[in-house]
Amino acid sequence: MDPIEFIRALAALAVTLGLIGLAAWALRKFGPDAVGRMIAARQDRRLKVVESLALDPTRRLVVVSLDGEERLVLLGDGKLLDWTPKGEPAPTVPAPEPVA
């Protein structure tokens, strides 16, 4: 192997690694969530997640702020399990009627 070919191979390797590094940097900076972050930075959002706590693998407690008022939400299995706004009683489930 000639020294010129060896230098060309090393230069090609350096260019390839440089392009991979540039692509990784660009993906971090301008990745799929970058557009959402730019939109959120420009707008003042009404709904914000203040804090989240995982109770178990299927349920999570979330404190959300809506128009400056904080509310507690219990989420589970991909659906809303409990939503009790301030000042309102908790929803009750009606008893099933007996089958005649």
KATA-V804106 format. One record per residue. PHI is phi in degrees with one decimal (999 if undefined). PSI is psi as a letter, one per 40 degrees, with the letter a starting at -180 (NA if undefined). Layout:
phi,psi
PHI,PSI
PHI,PSI
This chain:
phi,psi
999,h
-72.4,i
-62.6,d
-66.7,d
-65.3,d
-62.7,d
-66.6,d
-63.3,d
-64.6,d
-64.7,d
-65.0,d
-64.5,d
-63.2,d
-63.3,d
-65.1,d
-62.9,d
-64.5,d
-63.9,d
-67.1,d
-64.8,d
-63.3,d
-64.7,d
-65.0,d
-64.1,d
-62.8,d
-65.2,d
-67.2,d
-67.4,d
-77.1,d
-118.2,f
-70.8,a
-60.1,d
-87.0,e
-65.8,d
-64.5,d
-62.9,d
-65.7,d
-66.1,d
-67.1,d
-65.8,d
-70.1,d
-83.8,d
-107.0,i
-94.6,h
-85.0,i
-82.7,d
-107.5,h
-135.8,i
-86.2,h
-83.4,d
-155.5,i
-138.0,h
-136.5,h
-81.0,h
-85.3,d
-154.9,a
-61.2,e
-112.0,e
-122.2,i
-146.8,h
-96.2,h
-131.3,h
-98.6,h
-115.2,i
-111.7,h
-123.6,h
55.0,f
84.1,e
-106.8,h
-89.4,i
-135.4,i
-103.9,h
-125.8,h
-106.3,h
-109.6,i
-166.5,i
53.0,f
76.3,e
-138.9,i
-82.1,h
-90.0,d
-151.6,h
-141.0,h
-117.1,g
-64.3,i
-61.4,h
82.9,e
-113.8,i
-70.7,i
-65.8,i
-66.2,i
-111.5,i
-95.9,h
-67.9,i
-69.0,i
-69.8,i
-80.4,i
-66.1,i
-87.5,h
-85.2,NA
